[in-house]
Amino acid sequence: MLNSIPAIKTYSESHLVFIPFLSLLYDLKKERDVEQLIVEILDGAALSLEQRFNQMQAIRFMPNLQTWENTFEYYLRTSSLLDGYVISPHVLEHYEKLYLQGRIPNRFTTGFYIEKLSPENERLRSLGKTMQAYAAQNIYPDILSLSQRINLLYLLKQEEPIYKVHIQQLEKNVLNFDDSAYEKQITQIIPLNKSTISYEEGLSRLLLYLIYTENLRVQQDCSRFRYIFI
């Protein structure tokens, strides 16, 4: 299927945006060349993350640390879409080192995927759980964009008995269709500098989240929603 696409010799984190689409394609078709391309992109992103970490480490104040952290989290999220993929232990070690030094904050999403992607590493599983526990104590819905709320809600739903209160807080004023001011509430969450409302701003995510929660209620298969809330 991919024979007509020119090969790229080196992949980096910039190519991670293709992983959700390729992973869904692989899920549907199970074609070996698609799987190989996914692995090459993920491996290339891991190598790029490692190189950038080494460059930052040479500078005392580590500029662009937040950018590195954001990319690392997206690497984890996209890696989770290919069952059986083993994430780079070197990049994980770099992240763990920064976390234990107190240089990066607790993030629920990062902790969630560290735990999920480290089934046989009790130390990393414990680290992921700790990050989730601390981050859950500092969830402030009012400062989250609509897309951030929906993505976080999807993860919290995986452990709904534990995070039921947090889910209710995040869904408040977003899923309340009885409120006459619903449209105003939604537009207030969407950034004012956006001339159009797209998937990036979260409105489509919200509609898909409603479908997801209904599927959960009627016990339908929800496995492919992971390609959407990423």
N, C-alpha and C positions, 0 to 999 in steps of 0.2 A: 504493500500500500504506500510505503514511504519512499519507494525507489525513485520517484520523480522529483523528490525534494533534494536540493543540493546539500551535501554533507558539510557540516561545520566542524573544523578540526578541534576547536577548543570551546567548551561551553563554560558559562559563568552564572552567577546569581541572577543576572538579567534575563536568563532564559527560564527561570523557575515559573514565570507566569503561564507557560505553556503546559505545565505538568497537570493541572486539573483537567484540561481538555484531553490530553494524551492518555491520562489514567482512565478517564471514562471510556475513551475509545478502546483501550486495552481490555477494560472490564466487559465491553460488549463483544469484541472480536477475538480477543486472546491471541493476537498476532505477535510473533516473536520479535519482529523488527521494531514494533511500537514499544515493547517492553525494554528492548536494548537502548532505544533512544531516551526513554525516561531515566534509566540507570546512568547513562552517559551525562545527561544534564545534571542530575543530582550529584554525581561524583565530581563534575566540573565545578558546581557551586560550592561543594565542600572544600575543594582545593583552593578556590578563590577566597573563601572565608578564612582558611588557615593562613594564606599568604597575607591577607589584610591584617589579621591579628598580629602576625610577626612584625609587620611594618609599624603598627600602632605601638607595640610593646617597646620599640626602639625609642619612642618619644615619651617622656615622663608623664605628661598629662593625657595621653591617649586620645587625641582628637578623633572625632567621628565615631566615638564609642557607641552612641545611641543608634546610629545608622547600622553599625555592625550588628548590634543586638536585634534590631528590627529584621535584618536580613537573616540572621540565625533563626529567629522564630519562624519566619516564612519558609526557611529550609526544612525545619521540623514539620510544619504543617503539610507541606507538599510531599515530604518523604512518607508521611503516614498514608498516602493514597495508594502506594504500591506495596501490597502485602508481601512481607518477607524481606523488604529492603533493609539493609543494615546501615544505620547512620554512622558517619565518621566518628570513631572514638577520639581522634585528635581534636576535632572541633568541640566535641562534648567536654573534653578535658579543659580546653581553653575557657569555655563558658563557666564551668564549675569553678575554676580558679578565680575568675572575675567575681563570681557570685560570693564565694567564701571570703573574698577580700572586701566585700561590701561595696563594690564599685558599680553594681547594677541592682535595680530594685526587683522585688518579687512581681512576677507576672503570672496571672492565672493560666493564660493560654500556653506560655512556655512550659510551665510546670506540668500542665495536663499532658502535653506531647512528650516531654522527657519521661514521665512515668509510663505512658503508653508504649513508647518506642524502646523501652529498656526492660523487657519482661524478665530477663535473667540476671539483671544487675541490681541487687538489692540496695546498694548505696545510691545509685541514680534514681531508683524508684522512690526511695525515701526523700531524696532531694526534691523530686517533682511534687510529692505529696506535701512537703513542707512549704514549697512555694505557693501551691494552691491554697493551703490553709491561711497563710498570711495575706495573700492577695485578696481572698474572699472577705477579709475583714475590712478592706479598703476599697470596696466597690461603690462608686458614687454615680448613680445614673445620670444626674444632671450635667455631668461633664463629658459624658460619652456621646458620640455621634450615633445616629440611628443605625448605621451599618455596624458600628462597634457593639452596640447593644445586642443586635440580632446574632452576630457571630458568637458573642459571649453566652447568650441564652442557649444557643445550640449545644455548647459544651456543658453548661450547667445541667441541661436536660439529661445528659448521660448519667448523672448522679442525682436525679431529682429528689429522692428522699433526704439527701444530705443538704441540698441547696434550695429547698423549697421556698424559704423566706427570701433568698436572693433573687430567685426567679420572679416571685411576686413583685418585688421592688422594681426590677427591670421592665416587667411587663406593664406596670402601672402607667397610665396616660398614653400607652402605645397600643394596647389591645382593647381599650375601653370604647366600644362602638356605640354605647348608649349616651355618651357625652356629646352634647350639641356642639361643643368646641373642639371636636376631634381633629378636624382638618387644620385648625389653627395650631393645635398641639404638635401635630406631625411636621408642619412647615417650620415651626420654631426649632425643631431638632435638626432639620436639614440646614447646612451652612448657607448663610445669606449671600455669599459671593458666587453661588452656583446659578447660572442662568437657566440650566435645564436640570431636571431631576432624573438621574439615571441609576443604574444598578449600584454604582460606586457610592452614591449617597444613601442607599439603604432601603428605598421604597420598594423595589422589587424583592429585596431580601425579606422585607416585612411580609409581603404577600406569600412568598414561598415558605416563610416560617409558619404562617397560619395553616398552610397546606400540610406542613410537616407535623404540627401539633395535632391536627385532625387525623392524620394517618396513625399517629401514636395512639390516639383515643380509640380508633377502631381496629388497632393492632395489625396494621398493614406493614409491609416491608419498607423500612426507611433507610436502608443501607446506602442508597445512592445519593442521599442528601449530603453526604460528606463531601461530594465533589462541588457542592454549591456553597456551603458555609465554610469557606477556606480563606 
